[in-house]
Amino acid sequence: MEPRQFAVEPNVQKIAVLRANRLGDLIFILPALDALRAAYPAAEIVLLGHAWYHDLLSGRPTPVDRVIAVPPCWNPLEGFVAGEEPAELLAFFAEMQRERFDLAIQLLGGGRHSNPFVRRLGARLSVGLKTPDAVALDRWVPYMLYQPEIFRYLEVVALVGALPATVEPRLAVTPRDLAEAAAVVPEGEAPLVVIHPGASDSRRRWPPEKFAAVGDAVAAAGAQVAVIGMAEERDLVQGVVGAMQANALDLCGRLSLRALTGLLHRGSVVVGNDSGPVHLAEVVGAATVAVYWCGNLITAGPLTRARHRPVISWQLICPACGVDCTVYRCDHPDSFVTAVPVDEVRDAALDLLAASRVRAPAGSRR
């Protein structure tokens, strides 16, 4: 049977999009937002997410007109306990119903907790994803784990006639981004290689000493190395900087989100794990080398290879308990990417560093 084709909905003035999770997750929905803007050019697109979404998106061209912060008492992984909803959440839903959304779109995940949330927004049409244990929205597509995230959300917005306008996410870089980055790391003649050893999931983290070996290799090739991370990643950042023979900038906890955006844009190469900063680097124009577990490469890996080189771990068995984690997810935090060889990451980084010098001579901005 041919899949049903949906037309653009009539008389749509306001669209709510729910996406309240991490930096990389926000980046994955940018093509879906572009598709909505192309299909509904006159509608207001309101992104329901974290307060910091506004900090990142304001002042730059994006499809989003407004960001509304979801109350922190609601967790997209846990939802809320029936009968115990705090007044803050009740007030939020009352305010959302006064917005009179025409469309409410769930771009958050399988829908176990997010679909009831979207239904309570009071839109005349709700669409999204659905696992077998989730309540249905008016229109939905099944949530299947191994699907590229970008295409997952493009498939959702197609339920309201929004066809792809872009495929690879892009985020414009502003003078403010560059100025905030320059205040922390002034521009120099040497090409900049940025290393991010962190990841929200410890199972996706490559060892700091291996990142250090890559850092020394690119430093020997003439690059300035900067190691980045949030304050809670200090041990990882210091593990890289402390293990390097060459000097490296320790930028842990020193970058605002806009400074991070500007710094990644300036980077000739960004090396890291499957993490938000690496995904941000991809969309602001940097070349990237990232270590991926094979399953995450399917869902979160870059779509092209000229400037993005994923290095893959094929380990399927948990090193702590022996469970095949493609079948059952255990709770052990042990890394699934430790065995990825240094030379694979190093050689990819050196290759992209050499290519960046051909594209942009030293001292010029790409």
C-alpha positions in Angstrom: 0.0 0.0 0.0 1.3 3.5 -0.9 1.9 5.8 2.1 -0.8 8.5 2.4 0.3 11.9 1.2 -0.9 14.8 3.4 -1.6 18.3 2.2 -0.7 21.6 3.9 -3.4 22.3 6.5 -5.6 25.3 5.8 -5.9 28.4 8.1 -2.8 27.7 10.2 -1.7 30.7 12.1 0.3 29.2 15.0 2.3 26.0 15.4 3.7 24.6 18.6 6.8 22.3 18.3 7.8 20.3 21.4 11.5 19.5 21.7 12.9 19.8 25.2 16.2 18.0 25.5 19.9 18.4 24.7 22.0 20.5 22.3 22.5 17.8 19.7 18.8 16.9 19.8 17.8 20.5 19.0 20.2 20.5 16.0 18.6 17.3 14.6 15.2 19.0 14.2 16.4 22.1 12.3 15.6 20.6 8.8 12.1 19.7 10.1 11.7 23.3 11.3 12.9 24.5 7.9 10.2 22.3 6.2 7.5 23.8 8.5 8.6 27.3 7.6 8.5 26.6 3.9 5.1 25.0 4.1 3.6 27.6 6.4 5.4 30.8 5.6 2.9 33.1 7.4 2.5 31.0 10.6 4.1 31.7 13.9 6.4 28.7 14.9 6.7 28.5 18.7 9.3 26.1 20.0 8.5 24.6 23.4 11.8 23.6 25.0 14.5 24.8 27.4 15.1 28.5 28.3 18.6 28.3 26.8 17.1 27.6 23.3 16.2 31.3 23.3 19.8 32.2 24.1 21.1 30.1 21.2 18.5 31.0 18.6 17.7 34.7 19.2 19.4 37.2 17.0 20.1 34.8 14.2 18.0 33.7 11.2 16.1 30.5 12.1 12.6 29.2 11.4 11.6 29.8 15.0 9.6 32.9 15.9 9.4 32.4 19.6 10.7 30.0 22.4 8.6 29.1 25.4 10.3 27.4 28.2 8.8 24.1 29.4 8.5 24.0 33.2 11.5 22.2 34.6 9.2 20.2 36.8 8.3 18.2 33.7 10.9 15.7 32.6 10.5 14.3 29.0 11.9 11.0 30.2 9.7 10.7 33.3 6.7 13.0 32.6 4.7 13.7 35.8 2.8 11.7 38.3 -0.9 11.8 37.8 -2.7 13.6 40.6 0.5 15.3 41.8 1.1 17.9 39.2 2.6 21.1 40.6 0.7 24.4 40.1 3.5 25.6 37.8 2.6 22.9 35.3 -1.1 23.4 35.5 -0.6 27.1 34.9 1.6 26.3 31.9 -1.0 24.2 30.2 -3.7 26.9 30.9 -1.4 29.4 29.2 -0.7 27.2 26.3 -4.4 26.6 25.7 -4.9 30.4 25.6 -2.3 30.5 22.8 -4.9 28.6 20.6 -2.3 26.6 18.6 -3.6 25.3 15.2 -0.9 22.5 15.1 1.0 20.8 17.9 4.0 18.7 16.8 5.8 16.3 19.0 9.5 16.0 17.9 10.7 14.6 21.2 10.7 10.8 20.9 8.5 7.8 21.3 5.7 9.7 23.0 5.1 7.8 26.2 5.3 11.0 28.2 5.4 13.7 25.5 2.2 12.7 23.7 -0.1 13.3 26.7 1.8 16.6 27.1 1.1 17.6 23.4 -2.6 16.6 23.7 -3.0 19.0 26.6 -1.8 22.0 24.5 -5.3 22.1 23.0 -4.3 22.4 19.4 -6.9 21.5 16.7 -4.5 18.9 15.2 -1.6 17.1 16.9 1.0 15.0 15.2 4.2 13.1 16.3 5.8 9.8 17.0 4.4 6.8 18.8 5.9 3.7 20.5 3.4 0.8 21.3 3.1 2.0 24.9 2.3 5.6 24.0 -1.1 7.2 23.5 -1.9 8.2 19.9 -2.0 11.7 18.5 -4.3 12.7 15.7 -1.6 11.6 13.2 1.6 9.7 14.0 4.4 7.6 12.6 5.9 4.7 14.5 9.0 5.4 16.5 11.7 2.9 15.4 15.0 3.2 17.2 17.4 2.8 14.3 16.4 5.7 12.0 18.5 8.8 11.3 17.1 11.5 13.6 17.0 14.1 10.9 14.8 11.9 8.7 12.7 10.8 11.7 11.5 14.4 12.3 11.1 15.2 8.6 8.8 12.2 8.4 6.7 13.6 11.3 6.2 17.1 9.7 5.3 15.5 6.4 2.1 14.5 8.2 1.0 18.1 7.9 2.3 18.5 4.3 5.7 20.0 5.2 8.1 18.5 2.7 11.9 18.8 3.1 13.4 22.2 2.2 16.8 21.2 3.6 18.4 18.0 4.7 21.7 18.8 6.4 21.1 21.2 9.4 22.7 24.6 9.3 23.0 27.4 11.9 24.1 30.9 11.0 27.0 32.3 12.9 26.6 35.9 14.2 29.1 38.7 14.9 28.2 38.3 18.6 29.2 34.6 18.5 32.6 35.5 17.0 33.1 38.4 19.4 32.4 36.3 22.5 34.7 33.6 21.2 37.5 36.1 20.5 37.2 37.5 24.1 38.2 34.1 25.4 40.5 32.9 22.6 41.9 35.7 20.4 42.4 34.7 16.8 45.9 33.6 15.9 47.8 32.5 12.8 47.9 28.8 13.7 44.9 26.7 12.6 42.7 25.8 15.6 41.8 22.2 16.5 39.1 21.9 19.1 38.8 18.7 21.2 35.7 17.8 23.2 36.3 14.6 25.3 32.8 14.6 26.9 29.4 13.1 26.2 26.2 13.0 28.2 26.3 9.2 28.1 29.5 7.7 29.5 29.2 4.8 27.1 30.0 7.2 24.3 33.2 8.5 25.7 36.6 7.7 24.2 39.5 7.8 26.7 41.1 11.2 27.5 44.6 9.8 26.9 43.6 8.8 23.4 42.3 12.3 22.7 45.6 13.6 24.1 47.6 11.5 21.5 45.5 13.0 18.7 46.0 16.5 20.2 49.8 16.0 20.2 49.7 14.8 16.6 47.8 17.9 15.3 49.9 20.2 17.5 53.0 18.7 15.8 51.4 19.5 12.5 51.2 23.2 13.5 47.8 23.5 15.1 46.7 25.3 18.2 44.8 22.8 20.4 41.9 23.9 22.6 40.1 21.4 24.9 36.5 22.3 25.7 33.9 21.0 28.2 31.3 22.1 30.7 32.2 22.5 34.4 31.1 18.9 35.2 33.5 17.6 32.5 36.5 19.1 34.2 38.1 15.7 34.9 37.8 14.7 31.3 39.3 18.0 30.0 42.1 18.0 32.5 42.8 14.4 31.6 43.4 15.4 28.0 45.4 18.6 28.7 47.5 16.8 31.4 48.3 13.9 29.2 49.4 16.0 26.2 53.1 16.7 25.6 52.2 19.9 23.7 50.6 22.9 25.2 46.8 23.1 24.9 44.2 25.6 26.0 42.0 24.4 28.8 38.7 26.1 28.1 36.6 24.0 30.6 33.7 26.1 31.8 34.9 29.2 30.1 32.6 29.4 27.1 29.1 30.7 26.9 26.9 29.0 24.3 27.5 31.8 21.9 31.2 31.8 22.5 31.2 28.0 21.9 29.3 28.6 18.6 31.9 31.2 17.5 34.9 29.1 18.5 33.6 25.9 16.8 33.0 28.0 13.6 36.7 29.1 13.7 37.9 25.6 14.2 39.7 24.0 11.3 38.9 20.6 12.8 36.7 19.6 15.8 37.5 16.2 17.4 35.2 14.6 19.9 32.6 12.0 20.8 29.0 11.8 19.6 28.1 14.9 21.6 26.3 18.2 21.4 29.4 20.3 20.7 30.4 18.1 17.8 26.9 18.3 16.3 27.0 22.1 16.7 30.4 22.2 15.0 28.9 20.4 12.0 26.1 22.9 11.5 28.3 26.0 11.9 30.8 25.0 9.3 33.7 23.1 11.0 35.1 19.9 9.8 34.7 17.1 12.4 36.1 13.8 13.5 33.9 12.0 15.9 33.9 8.6 17.7 30.6 6.8 17.3 29.2 3.6 18.6 27.7 1.8 15.6 24.1 2.1 16.7 24.4 5.8 17.4 26.0 6.4 14.0 22.8 5.2 12.4 20.7 7.7 14.4 23.0 10.7 15.0 25.9 10.4 12.5 26.7 13.1 9.9 25.1 12.6 6.5 28.2 13.6 4.4 31.9 12.6 4.4 33.8 15.4 2.6 34.2 17.3 5.9 32.9 14.9 8.5 34.7 11.6 9.4 33.0 9.3 11.9 35.2 6.7 13.4 33.1 3.6 14.4 33.1 1.2 17.3 31.5 -2.1 16.5 31.3 -3.3 20.0 27.9 -4.7 20.8 28.5 -6.5 24.1 28.5 -4.7 27.4 32.1 -5.0 28.8 30.7 -5.3 32.4 27.9 -7.9 32.0 28.2 -9.4 28.6 24.7 -8.4 27.5 24.1 -7.7 23.8 23.0 -4.1 24.0 21.3 -4.1 20.6 18.8 -6.4 22.2 18.7 -5.3 25.8 19.9 -2.2 27.4 21.8 -2.7 30.7 22.5 0.0 33.3 26.3 -0.2 33.2 28.2 3.0 32.4 31.2 1.3 30.8 32.3 2.8 27.5 31.5 1.0 24.2 34.0 3.0 22.2 37.2 2.6 24.2 38.8 0.2 21.7 38.6 2.6 18.7 42.3 2.9 17.6 44.1 6.2 18.0 45.5 6.0 14.5 42.0 6.1 12.9 41.1 9.3 14.7 44.5 10.8 14.3 44.8 10.2 10.6 41.3 11.5 9.9 42.1 14.7 11.9 45.4 15.2 10.1 43.8 14.7 6.7 41.1 17.3 7.4 43.6 19.7 8.9 45.7 19.5 5.8 42.6 20.0 3.6 41.6 23.1 5.7 44.9 24.7 4.8 44.2 24.3 1.1 40.7 25.8 1.5 41.9 28.7 3.7 45.5 30.0 4.0 46.8 30.7 7.5 45.4 33.9 9.0 42.2 33.9 6.9 38.8 33.0 8.1 36.9 30.3 6.3 
